[in-house]
Amino acid sequence: MRVIAYYVHHQGSGHVHRAAAIARALDTPVIGLSSRPMPAGWPGEWVVLPRDDAGTEPVDATAGGTLHWAPLHDTGLRDRTAAIGAVLARDDVRLLVADVSVEVCLLARLHGVPVAILAQPGDRTDRPHRLAYDLAARLLAPWPDERVGWPAHWLAKTVQLGALSRFDGRTPAEPDPRRVLVLWGGGGLDVTDARVRAAAAATPDRVWELAGSAPDPADPPNLHRLGWVEDVWPALERAAVVVTHAGQNALAEVAAARRPAVVVPQDRPHHEQRATAQVLDRAGLAAVAPTWPEGAEWPALLARAERLGGAGWAGWSAGDGARRAAAELDALAQPEPDLLVGPGHGSPALAGHGGASR
């Protein structure tokens, strides 16, 4: 029996949604590793890991700049590493998928277990990322074929999947032409309530829905807060326009619904969202605003998103990303020797994706 270990970062909800979609498409048994609880429909084992960021003030967390997070004498880190190591020491574990952690990648490779990484956009040339991407057997890029300026030896082992979402394959219903959905997800809303209210107040002919936020009596009558929404598909179906950040999961869900979008990138490490937003802007896939617009700008911005439409998202997400990722991982877990050192096998070249090149 061969088994895949799949590490899922606990920040936000995008990593776990993506992992669950890929895991359900795998033929190889899978073990989830995460501080998050097991998601609904997970097809295998799930190991809940201790947190390594809940202790006192961290000491030398970057190990002199060689890692991203490895604080000295941290009980949570010790227990977390031991729990992951116990899984990696199993004879049947043949592959570790990381979404994402440099330290978990290194731990797996030091156990003699090959590593596949769900890659991230932005500048990944810092020392820790170079270490992880260099040691990886495969880099799975959940975006279309973009020339990202990576070293040739990274590109040689990269498989461009296109965006992938838990909603891939669904056919959305007709939207309400007045409705706007603000989709920010579990990573937080980096915009003040006052600015969201100003956007809604400036477009009284629209009905705004805001996922992930509790009702507030100060809101204008056309702003409806939905609270935490586990399944945002019904809200996506209702929306004529989606306002979202440039995170991979949020964009994948908008793409799956083929909805016109206003994209406001947030400041994240390694300029991840701003790099993605630049690609979307050049490709004409969304109306991109560098920061949350002033209230008076919203009528024209929503109209621009509607003119761009949502059909172009087919070039960002063909709807088969999870199946393609699973095929690649199944092949790596049942390897011929060259599969672990050469370019991607088990997945055809990304076809039909019209994303703009860098």
N, C-alpha and C positions, 0 to 999 in steps of 0.2 A: 504493500500500500504506500502510495506517495501522497504527501499532504503539503498544502501551501499555507504558510503563516502570513497573515495580513494585518499589518500595523495601521491603526487609524488614529490620527491626531484628534484631540478632544476639543480644539478651539472651533467655534462655530458649528454648523450642521452640515456643511457641504461635503466634508471628507467622508462622513459616515453614510450620507445618501449615495455618494459615488461608489463607495466600497460595497454597499449592499447591492447596488445594481450590477456591479461586476461579479460579485460572489454568486449571485443567483444564476449567472450565465456560465459558471465554471463547470467542467466535468470532473475536475480534481477536488477532493474534499478540502475544506478550508477551515482554519482556526483564526478567529478574530482576536486582536490584541488592542485594547483601548481602555482609557479611563471612562469613556462613555458607556452607558448601558447598552446591551445588545439591541440592535434595531429590529423592528418587526420584520419577519420574513427572512432573517439571516439563516442560511442553509446548513450551518455547521456549529462547531464549538465556538465559545466566546469566553475569553479570559479578561475579567475586569482588572485593570492595572491600578496600583496605588498612584496617586498624584505626586509629581515631583516639583510642584510649584506652589505648595501650600505651607511651606515652612517659614522660618525666620529669614531675615535679610540674606540673600545668597552671597556666597564667598567664591570669588574667581569662577563665575558661572561659565565663562567662555574658555577656560583652560588656556589662558594667555592668547586668545584669539584663534585657537585651533578648532573649537567646537562652538555650537550655538547655545547649548544649555547642559551644563554638567557641574552644578554647584558642589563645592567640597563639603563633606561630612553631612550630607542631606539624607535623612532617613528615608524620605519618600523616594528619592532617586535610587538609593541602594535597594530598596524593596522592589521597586519597579523594574530595575535592571535584572534582579534575580528572577523575577517572574517571567520576564521575556526570555532570559537565558535558559530557564527550565524547559520552555517550549522548543527553543532552538536546539537543545541537546537531544531532543527525540530523534530516533533513527529514521522516522518516516517523514520528517520535514525536509523537503527538497528545494524550497524557494521561500524567500521573504519578500513580500510586497510592502513598500513603505509609502504611506500617504499621510504625513511626511515626517521624517526625522533623520537628520544626519547621524545622530548618535545611535539610533536603532539600526541604520544601515551598517555602520561600522561594527556594531556588536554582532550582527548576523554574519558579516564577512569574516570576522575573527573566529566564529564558530565553524567556518568552512561552508556556510550556506550562501548560495548566490542570491543576488539582490536585484529586484526590479523596482524602479522608482516612478511614481506618478509625478512627472516633472511639473515645474511651475514657471510661468513667464516672468519677465523682468530680468534684472541683472543678477545672475547666479555665479559670478566669477569671484566671489569672496572665498577665502581659504576653506571654510567648512564645506560650502557647496562644491567646490572643486574636488575635495576629498571624496564626498559621497558620489558625485557624478562620475568621477574617474573609476571608482571601484565597482560601480553598478554593471551588471550584465546587460540590462536593458533600461532605456529611458522611454517611458510612455507619455507622450505629449497630448493632453486632452484639448487640443485645438487643431485647426486645419494646418496644412503644410505651409508653415511660415519660415522664412530664412531668419533665424533668431540671432545670428552672429556668434553661435557657439563654436568651440574648437571642432576640427574635423573628426577627431576620435569620438566626440560626443554624438555628432550627427550620424556617424556610421552605425551607432547602436540605438538610434532613436526611431520609434514608430509613432507617426502622427495619427492619432485616433479620430480627430474631430471632437467637438464637445460631446459629453455624454451626461444623460440625466435619467433620474428615476421615472420620468414621464415620457421617455422616448417611445414612439410607437402609438401614442394616443392621438386621436383626432379631436381637436378642440371644437366646441360648439360656437355658434355665432356670438360675437361680443355685444355688449351694451355700448352703443356708440358714444355715450356720454361718460363712461366710467374710466377712471385712472386708478391703477394699482401701484402703490409704493411698496416695493419688495426689497427689504433690506436684510432679512435673514437673522441668524443667531449671533452674528459677529458684532451687532450693535448699530445704532443710527448715529453717524458722525455729523448730525445736523441738528440744530436747535429746534424745539417745538415751534418757536415763533416763526421760523422760516418756512416750516411745513404749512403752518396756518396761513401765512401770507400767500403761498402758492395756491392753496385752495380758495382763499378769499378773492384772489385775482382772476379766478376762472369760475364764476358762479354758475355757469352753464354746465359744469362738469360735476360728477360725483367722485370724490376721492376716497379710496380705501387704503388704509395703512396697516400692513401686516406686522405683527410683533410688538404692538404697543397698546397699552390699556386706554380706555376712553378718558377724555379730559373735558370737563365742563367749559373750558375756555375755547374749545374748537368751534369753528364756524359750522353752520348746519349741513354743509355739503362735504364735511370731512368725517369719515367713519373709521374709527380704530377697531381692528378686528381682534386685538390681543394676539397671544401666541397661536399660530396656526400650523398644525402638524402637516396637513395636506393642503398646499396652496393651489392645487389644480383648479378647483371651482372658481377661486378668485382670479386666476389667470384667464380662465375661459370668459369670465364676465368683462375683462378689461379690454378697452379699445387701445389703450396705451399703457405700457408698464414703465415706471420710473424706478431705476435700480442702480446699484453700484457696478463696478467692473470685476467682481469676483467670479471665479470660474463656474461655481455651481449656480449662482443666480443667473448668469448669462445662459448657461446650458438649459435652465428651466424656461427662460423666456424664448430661447431658440426652439425648444421642443414644442412650445405653444404657437410659434410663428407669429408673435405679437410685435407690433411697432414698439420702439423703446426710446426712452431718454436715459442715457447712461451718464452718471456723475461719479467718476472714479474717486476713491478714497485713498488717503495716504497710508500705505502699507509698506512693510520692509521690502527692500530690493526693488521698489518702484513697480511692483507687480501689476497693480490695477491701472496705473497710468500708461504702462507699456501696452496693455491690452486695449485700453480706450483709444490709443493712437491708431492701432490696427483697425478697430471698428470704424473710426472716423474716416480713415483713408478709403476703406472699402464701401462706405456709405450704408453700413448695416444699421446704424442707430444715430440719433441726434445726440451728440456728445457735448456736455458742458464741463469745463474744467473744475468748476466749483458749483455749489448749489445756487441756482439763479435767483435774482431778486424777483419779487412777486410779479412785477409788470412784464417780465420776460417770458412768463410761462404760457400765455396764450399762443404766441408765435412758435415757441419751442415744441409744444404739443402738436401744433398743426404741422410743423416740419417733420416730426416723427411719423405722423400719419401719412404724409406724402411719401416718405421713404418706404413705408409699409413693412410687413413682416416676412414676405416671401424670401428675401435675401438670406434669412437665417438658415435656409437649406444648405448654403455653402459653408456655414459654420458648424452645423450638426446634421449629419445625414440620418441620424436615428439609430445607428448600429454600433456606436462607440463602445458600449459595454460588451457586446458580443465580440467585437474585435479585440478588446483588451483581454477578455477571458480566453480567447483562442491563443493569444500570445503567451499568456501565463500558463495555460495547460501545456503548451509546447515546451516552455522552459522547465516545467516540473517533470517532464518526461524526456530529458534532453539527450540529443546526440552531442558529442563533445564540442562541436563547433558552434552550437546554439548559444553557449555561454560566453563566447568571446567575439562573435561577429555581428553583422547587422541583423535587424529583426527578421525572424522567421515566424511562420504560422499565421501572418496577417497579410492580405494583399495590400498593394500600394493604395493610399487614400485616393479614391476616385470620385469625381463629380463635385469636388470642393472648390469653390471659386473665390476663396479668401484672398485678400490682397497680399502681395509679398512685401517683405521689408526691403 
